[in-house]
Amino acid sequence: MSDIIKNTPATAEEQAASVAAVEAAGYRQRQTIGQLLRGDLGFIPVLLTLIVIMVFFQFITNGIFFEPGNISNLFLQTNTIGLVGLGVILVLLLGEIDLSVAAVSTLCGVILGILSERVGGGLPPWVSISGALLTGALVGFINGFFVAVLRIPSFIVTLASSIAYSGLLITLLAGQATLEIQNPFIDAIAGSPRSFLPDYLGIGLPTLAVLLYVISLVINYRRRQSMGLRNPGIPQFLVRIIVPVVVVEGAVIIFESYNGVPYSTAILFGAILLFWIILTKTPFGRHIYAVGGNKEAARRAGINVVAIQLAVFTLCSLLAAVGGIIEASYTTSASTQVSNTLLLDAIAAAVIGGVSLFGGIGSVWSLVLGMLIIGSLGNGLALKNLGADIVQIVEGIVLLIAVTVDAVIRRLQARSGR
């Protein structure tokens, strides 16, 4: 009996203090390194990787890498990867894969060129662009039909689609390798000296977006505080505000010291913002994560899994079409040659950024980091006059490391019951 008494708190005050330590919103249990690795490190490792890569190339290129002209070219070269990669993210969140995005992107670029240059002496730009977008949506719907309704593995469906569309490209251009696009409106999207936002938009739109972001963080912080929910500490909260502000405004300063913010970059970030809102603020977006996390559980919860899959594959190819339009404008031509690296780069940008290949985990904003890592590797190695072979070797190694890290972290989280 005396042993039992010794093992209990001596006073009611000690019991209250013990309970308060558990329930207090600001309480943080110290974590070991292993526990930290099993937790969610977010974008921090990817951001640190990007910083190391950029600083390394800034050093070995004698300061050329961070010149405004090179940074502008870096984004112009990677905007297509970003738009196609955004569609890939949607499919990966479902736990599926789309191997046809590169072929679909090229196909839609060819449709754009044919409509604007050959049909009826050249159709108006809005008709040509609409035709290319509708082609992408239709192709995606067909892929989604075979995957969602007929339940054929997405790997097989999209691989077959990629092969078929690669052959269709040659048929559409009747053996012609390249079709030049001379429409001034289409060329102005990404392929002319006028393909940049006016200063008031190039400065105003990013600043407005950052301001709205900060306001939303503050509102969410105060709302959680009023409800008695746990909030991040003040230092962490300030970091979440300061880092985006510094990055965005720093990028704007660099762009404006050259020719301004490219139209294609504005389109990319507008699309990322739109799909971030869709994925995080709408039932449709939450259903995508639910289906990717556990398809059978989502079905039993009343989610229309078939409709979600159809919509996602349609959106993926639609975004690939947007990327194809941007690429056709940037090169002022449409080609029958499907890029050998676009598919790899799009998937790599998503996975390196932190989107899981197993579904249900990831954010569209992670695409920015992955895209910049891929683009920085290619741009920096090109500045050192290294060939495409070296670039592809390095990208392949980085992709393998990213997938390995994702798999290891998932196993650690599974063991800890997360």
N, C-alpha and C positions, 0 to 999 in steps of 0.2 A: 504493500500500500504506500509506503514511504517512497518507493522508487517511482511510482506513478506520479506522486505529487511533485517530485523533483523534476520530471520531464515536461511539466506543464508550465505555461507562463506564470510568473509570480503574481502579476497584477493585471487588472482589466486594461490599464493604460498600455501595457506591453502588447496585449492582444489587439487593441485598436491600432497601435502603430504598425503591427505586422500586417493587418488587413489593408491599411492605408498604403503601405509600400507596394502592395500588389495592385490596388485599384487606381493609384495615382496616374493621371494621364502622362505625366512627364517622366515616369519611372522607366529606366532602361536597364535590363539585365546585361551584365558584361558578357561579351561573347569571345570564345576562343577563335583562333584563325580557322580551324576546321568548321566551326559553326558559321562563321562569316562566309566561307566558300559555299556552304550548303544553302545560304540565304540568297536573296535577290540583290546582286550588285548593280543591276540596272545597266545604264549606258556607260558607266565609268571606265571599265576596261577598254571598250571600243574607242572612247574619246581619247584615252591616254595613248592608245595605239596610233590613232590619227595624228596626234600632236608629235609623237616620236618620228613618224614617217615624214611629216612636213618639215620639222626642224632638221632632220637628216638631209633631205634634199635641198633645203635652203643653204646648208653648210657646203655640200659637195658641188653645188652649182654656182657658188660664189655670189649668192644673193639674188639670183635670177628668179628663183621659184616664187617668191612672194611679191614680185613686181606686179602692179595692177593689171598690165596687159596679159601676163601669164595666168593670173587668177581668173580673169574674164574668159580666157580661152579654155581653162580647165572646166569651167561650168558649161560653156558652149559644147565642149566635147562629151560631157557626161549627162546632159539633160535628157537625151534619148534613153540612156541606161536607167536614169531615175524614173521616167514615166513608165517604161516597160517593167522595171523592178517593182513599182507600186502595184501594178496588176498582179505580179508574181506573189507579192506579200498577201494579197487577198486570198489567193488559192492556197498558199502555204498555211494560212491560218485555219483553213478547213482540213488540213492534213493531207492535201492532194498536191499534185504537181502539174504544171503546164509546160510541155517541151515545145509547143508550137509558137510561142510568143515572138521569136525572132522572125520566123517565116511569115506570120500574120502581120507584123510590123512592116516588113518589106512589101508584102502583098498590098497593103493599104496605101503605101507610098506609090506603088505602081498604078493603082486605081486612081489616085489623085492626079498623077501625071497624064494618064490616058484621058481622063475627063477634062482636064484643063488645057490639053494640047491637041488632042486628036478628034474628039467627039464634037461634031458640028462646028468645026473650026475653033474650038476652045470654049467650054462652058464657063459661066461666071464662077469666081473663086468660092463663093459660099455653097454653090451646087457641088463643085468638085470636092470640097472639104466634107460636106454632108454625105456625099457618096462614099468617101473613104471611111468615115465614121460608121455609117450603116453597115458597110462590108465587115468591119471589125466586130460589130455587135452581133451580126448574123453568124459569123464564124464561131464566135464564143458561145452563142446559144446552141449551135450544132454540137460543139464539144461537150457542153453541159448536158445536153439531151442524152448522149451516149453514156456519160458518166453517171448522171443522176437517175435517169429513167431506166435505161437498159443495164445499168450497174456494171459496165465494163471498166476495168482499172484505168484511171486517168493517164497513167504512164503510157499504156498502149494506145489509147485514143489520141492523145496529143502528139505522140511520136508519129503515128500514121498521118495525122493532119499535117505535121511539119513536112513530111516527105511529099505528100500530095500537093501542098501549096507551093513547094519549091519547084515542082514541075509545071504547075499552073502559071507561074511567073513567066516562064519561057514562052508558053503558049500565048499569053496576053500581049507580050511585046513582039511576037512573031519572029523570035530569034535575035532581035536587037538587044544588045547587052545593056545599053544605057539610053534613057530618054531624057533629054534636057527639058527643064521646066523654065519657061520664060515669063510666066505670069508675074508681074511686079508685086501684086498683093501677097501671093504665096511666098515669093522670095523674101519679102520684107519681114516674114515671121521670124526667121533665124538666119537668113543668108545674105544680108546686105548691111552696109554701114548704117542704115536707118533702123536696124532691128533692136533698138534700145528704148526703154521707157524715158519719157521726159523727166527732168530732174525733180519736179514737184511730185510726180508719182513714184519715182525711184526712191525718193527719201520718205515721202509721206506714207505710202502703203506699208512698208516694213515697220515704220515707227508706230503707226496705228495698230498693227497686229501685235507688236510687243506690248503696247499700252493696254490693249484688251486682255492679253495674257496675264499681265501683272494684276490687273483689276480682278480677273477671275480667280487668281491664286489668293488674293487678299479676302475676297468674298467667301471662298471655300474655307479658308483658315478660320474666319470669324464664325461661320456657320457651324463648323465642327466644334469650335470652342464653346459656343452657346449650347450645343447639344451634349456637352461633356465627353466628346470623343477625343481620342488621342491625336495630337498634332505633332508634326516634326518640331525639333528644337529650333530656336530662333536662328542660330548660325546656319543650320541646314536650310531653313526657309529663305534666308537672305541669299544663300548660294543659288537656290532655284530661281531667284529673281535676277541676280546680278549676272550670272553666266550667260543666259539667253540675251540679255540686254547688250552686254559687251560683244558677244559674237555677232549678233544681227547688225548692230550699229557699226561695228568694225568692218563687216562685210560691205555694208552700204558705202562707207567711206572709201574702201578700196575700189568698188565699182564706179563710184562717182568721180574718182580721180583718173579714171580711164574714159570710157564712152558712156557709162551709166549701166543700169541693170538691164540685161538682155530680156527681150520679150519671152524667150523660151524658158529662162530661169523663173520669171514671174509666173508663167503658166504651170511649171513644175511645182513650185511652192504653193500656188493656189490650189492645185489638185491635192497635194499632201494635206493642206489645211482642211479642205472639204472632206476628204475621206477620214481624217482624224475625228472630225465632228460626227460623221456618220457612224464610225466604229465605236465611239465612246459615249455618244449622247442620244442614240436612237435604239429602239428595240431590234431593228435589222442588224445593226452592228454587234449588239450583245448576242444575238442568235448565231452570228458567224463564229464568235469565240466559243459559244456553247457546243456547236456542231463539231468544231475542231477539237475541243477538249474531250468530248465523249458523244459520238454520233447516236448511239442507242439511247443514252440517257436523255439527250436532247429530243429525240423522237417521242420518248415516253412522256416528256414534259409538255408535249403538244406543239413543238416547233415543226414547221413544214420543212423537213430536211431537203426534199427534192427541189422545192422552190428556192431555197437558199443556195443550193449548189448551182442551179440554173442561172440565178442572178449573178453569182460570183464569177463563174466562167465567162458570162457575157461581159461583165465589167472588166475582167482581165484583158480580154481581146480588144475591148473598146479603148482601154488605156494603151495597149500596144499599137492601136491605130493612131492615137494621138502622137505617140513616139515616132511612128513612121512618117507622119505629116511633118513633124519637127525636123527629122533627119532629111527628108526630101527637100525641105526649105533650106536647111543648112548647107547641103551639097548642091542645091539648085538642079537636082536630077533625080530620076528614079531608076533603080538598077534591078536586074534579074538575079544578081548575086546576093544571097542571104549572108549576112555577116557571120563569120566563123566564131566571133567572140561575144556577140550581143547576148545570146542565151546564157552563156556562162557568167558574163558580167552582171546581168540582171539578177540571176539567182544568187550569185556571190554577194552582191550589194545587200540583198535582203538578209541572207544568212549571217554574213559578217557583222551586219548591223545589230543582230540579236534576235531575229525572227527564227523560231524553231521549225525544223523540218518535220517535226512530229505533230504539229498543229496546236492551235489554241493559245499560243504564247507569242507576243511580239507587238510592236507599235509601228505605225507608218513613219513616225519621225526617225526611227532607227535607220530607215533607208538613207537618210541624208549622210549619216556617218559612214555607212557601208559604201555608198556611192562615191564619197570623197576619198575613201581609202583606195578603192579601185582606180579612180581617176588620178589620184596623186601618184600611185605606183606607175601608171602608164605615162603620165606627163613628166614625172621626174626622171624616169629611165630614158625617155625620149630626149630630154634635155642633155643627157649624157651620151646621146647618139648610140644607145643600145637597141638592138633589134627587137622585133615582135616576139621572137622565140624566148628571149629572156623575160619579157613582160609576162607572157603566158605561164612560164614556169613559176615565177614569183606569185602570180595571182592564184595558181593552182595550190601552191603550198599554203598561202594565207587562208584559202577557202577550207582546205583540209583541217588546218588548225582550228578554225572557227567551229566547224561541225564537230570535231573531237571534243572541244571545250563544252559545247552545248550538250553532247551526250553524257559527258562525265558529270556535269552539274546536275543534270536530270536524275542520274543514278544516286548522287549524294542526297538530293532533295527527297527522292523516293525512300531512301533508308531512314531519313529523319522525319518522315511522315508529312512533309510539306505538300 
